[in-house]
């Protein structure tokens, strides 16, 4: 991972390079700006690298598909998907303009002029949410961070999946508490969940994409879909 520093809009930035590869011949590097000031929390978190690794292993399927990343922040998964040929919309809360600015920085750092950045707040049905184009995949890394947000996240995901019944929500989360559970909320919003084992996409390692992440953190991945009428 390479490090570089810069001063932009009165914040200190460090650019980190993540290099995804397969068999040493097929490689792709993306540059992600992080805000160094700890009050912003705009770093690449362990969950983002794991989700990006999953996207990398499915890169052939991504080309031409429409993806939306929720709570994108520094946007590693969405940027990687766009670099792999997907049509990508990055989103974060419309109440956090600095996060949206960082989404745009990530796009600029990777030459992605066609990626749309939208302010979408979990739990709110805004005009921008309603007017989104047809989606194939919704992404979210570490969006299940604050328990108070869990239902708002799933309400937004359920709304999008009802509009796009064949779409899937690909999400990674970090185990922080034994009490962590979204089972009741999945039932309430009529959603199915399937766990994806990290070893199936070569993410069961402490160091991914030439980085020190996810390190010793315990990260899990799941795919959430709309529950059908037969309950499956």
C-alpha positions in Angstrom: 0.0 0.0 0.0 1.4 3.4 -1.0 0.9 6.5 1.1 0.9 10.1 -0.1 -0.1 13.3 1.6 -2.0 16.3 0.4 -3.9 19.3 1.8 -7.3 19.9 0.2 -10.2 22.1 1.4 -8.5 22.6 4.7 -8.3 18.9 5.5 -5.2 16.7 5.4 -5.5 13.8 3.0 -3.5 10.6 2.6 -3.9 8.6 -0.6 -3.8 4.8 -0.1 -3.4 2.5 -3.1 -5.1 -0.9 -3.0 -4.0 -3.5 -5.6 -6.2 -6.4 -6.3 -4.7 -9.3 -8.3 -5.2 -12.8 -9.5 -2.4 -15.1 -10.5 0.0 -12.1 -10.7 -1.2 -11.4 -14.2 -4.6 -9.8 -13.7 -4.2 -6.7 -11.5 -6.1 -3.5 -10.7 -5.0 -0.7 -8.4 -7.3 2.0 -7.0 -6.3 5.1 -5.0 -8.4 6.1 -2.1 -8.1 9.4 -0.3 -8.5 9.3 3.5 -9.1 12.3 5.7 -6.4 12.3 8.4 -8.4 14.3 11.0 -9.9 11.6 13.3 -13.1 13.6 13.8 -14.2 12.8 10.3 -13.7 9.1 10.4 -13.2 8.9 6.7 -10.8 6.0 6.5 -10.8 2.7 4.6 -12.3 0.3 7.2 -11.7 -3.5 7.3 -15.2 -4.2 5.9 -14.6 -2.2 2.8 -11.5 -4.1 1.8 -13.4 -7.5 2.2 -16.3 -6.3 0.2 -14.0 -4.9 -2.5 -12.3 -8.3 -2.6 -15.7 -10.0 -3.2 -16.3 -7.5 -6.1 -12.9 -8.2 -7.6 -13.6 -12.0 -7.7 -16.9 -11.3 -9.5 -15.5 -8.5 -11.7 -16.6 -10.3 -15.0 -20.2 -10.2 -13.8 -20.1 -6.5 -12.9 -19.4 -5.0 -16.4 -22.4 -3.0 -17.5 -24.5 -3.7 -14.3 -25.9 -0.9 -12.2 -24.7 -0.7 -8.6 -25.5 1.7 -5.8 -23.2 2.0 -2.8 -24.9 3.1 0.5 -22.9 4.9 3.1 -20.0 5.0 0.7 -17.7 7.2 2.7 -14.3 6.8 1.0 -16.0 4.5 -1.5 -13.4 1.7 -2.1 -16.0 -1.0 -3.1 -17.9 1.4 -5.4 -14.8 2.8 -7.0 -13.4 -0.7 -7.6 -16.7 -1.8 -9.2 -16.6 1.2 -11.5 -13.1 0.5 -12.5 -14.2 -3.1 -13.3 -16.8 -1.7 -15.8 -19.9 -1.4 -13.6 -22.2 1.6 -13.7 -22.0 3.0 -10.2 -23.8 5.5 -8.0 -22.1 6.4 -4.8 -24.3 7.7 -1.9 -23.9 8.9 1.7 -26.1 10.8 4.0 -27.3 14.2 2.6 -26.6 15.5 6.1 -22.9 14.8 5.8 -21.6 16.9 2.9 -18.0 16.2 3.8 -18.6 12.5 3.2 -20.2 13.3 -0.2 -17.1 15.5 -1.0 -14.9 12.5 -0.2 -16.9 10.3 -2.5 -16.1 12.8 -5.3 -12.5 12.9 -4.3 -12.3 9.1 -4.7 -13.8 9.3 -8.1 -11.4 12.1 -9.2 -8.4 10.1 -7.9 -9.4 7.2 -10.1 -10.4 9.1 -13.3 -14.1 8.2 -12.8 -16.0 11.1 -14.4 -19.3 9.3 -15.0 -19.9 8.1 -11.4 -22.9 9.9 -9.8 -22.7 11.0 -6.1 -26.0 11.4 -4.3 -27.1 12.4 -0.8 -29.3 9.5 0.4 -30.2 9.3 4.1 -31.1 5.9 5.5 -34.8 5.6 6.5 -35.9 8.6 4.4 -37.8 8.1 1.1 -36.4 11.2 -0.8 -37.1 12.1 -4.4 -33.5 11.1 -5.3 -34.2 7.6 -3.8 -37.4 7.2 -5.7 -35.9 8.3 -9.0 -32.9 6.0 -8.9 -32.5 3.9 -12.1 -33.0 0.2 -12.1 -30.5 -1.5 -9.9 -28.7 -4.8 -10.1 -26.7 -4.7 -6.9 -26.7 -2.6 -3.7 -23.5 -2.4 -1.8 -22.9 -1.5 1.9 -19.7 -2.0 3.9 -20.0 -1.6 7.7 -23.4 0.1 7.4 -24.5 -2.0 10.4 -22.3 -0.1 12.8 -24.7 1.8 15.1 -27.6 -0.4 16.3 -29.9 2.7 16.2 -29.3 2.8 12.4 -30.1 -0.9 11.6 -33.8 -0.5 10.9 -33.2 2.7 8.8 -30.6 0.8 6.7 -32.9 -2.2 6.2 -35.9 0.0 5.5 -33.9 1.7 2.7 -32.7 -1.6 1.4 -36.2 -3.1 1.5 -37.6 -0.1 -0.4 -34.9 -0.5 -3.1 -35.4 -4.3 -3.4 -39.1 -3.9 -3.8 -38.5 -1.5 -6.7 -35.8 -3.9 -8.0 -37.0 -7.4 -7.1 -34.1 -9.3 -8.8 -31.4 -7.1 -7.1 -29.3 -8.1 -4.2 -27.7 -6.3 -1.3 -24.1 -7.3 -0.8 -22.8 -6.2 2.6 -20.0 -6.8 5.0 -20.0 -6.1 8.7 -17.6 -6.3 11.6 -18.5 -8.3 14.6 -18.5 -5.9 17.6 -20.9 -7.5 20.0 -22.4 -10.9 20.8 -25.8 -9.2 20.9 -25.5 -8.0 17.3 -28.4 -9.3 15.3 -30.7 -8.1 12.5 -32.8 -11.3 12.3 -36.0 -9.7 13.7 -35.6 -6.7 11.4 -35.0 -9.0 8.4 -38.3 -10.8 9.3 -40.1 -7.4 9.7 -39.0 -6.1 6.3 -39.5 -9.5 4.6 -35.9 -10.0 3.6 -33.8 -13.1 3.3 -30.1 -13.3 4.3 -27.4 -15.7 3.2 -24.0 -15.7 4.8 -21.0 -15.8 2.4 -17.9 -17.5 3.7 -14.8 -15.4 3.3 -12.7 -18.3 2.1 -14.9 -18.7 -1.0 -13.5 -15.4 -2.3 -10.0 -15.5 -0.9 -10.8 -12.9 1.8 -9.9 -15.1 4.8 -6.5 -13.4 5.2 -5.3 -10.6 7.4 -3.8 -8.7 4.5 -5.8 -8.0 1.3 -5.1 -5.9 -1.8 -1.6 -5.1 -0.6 -2.9 -3.5 2.6 -2.7 -4.3 6.3 -6.5 -4.8 6.3 -8.7 -6.4 7.6 -5.9 -7.3 10.1 -7.2 -9.2 13.2 -10.8 -7.8 12.8 -13.6 -10.4 12.4 -15.5 -9.4 9.3 -18.5 -11.3 7.9 -20.3 -11.0 4.6 -23.9 -11.6 3.7 -26.2 -11.2 0.7 -29.7 -9.9 1.4 -32.6 -10.4 -1.0 -36.3 -9.8 -1.1 -38.4 -12.7 0.4 -40.6 -14.2 -2.2 -44.3 -15.1 -1.8 -43.3 -18.7 -1.0 -41.1 -17.5 1.8 -37.8 -18.3 0.0 
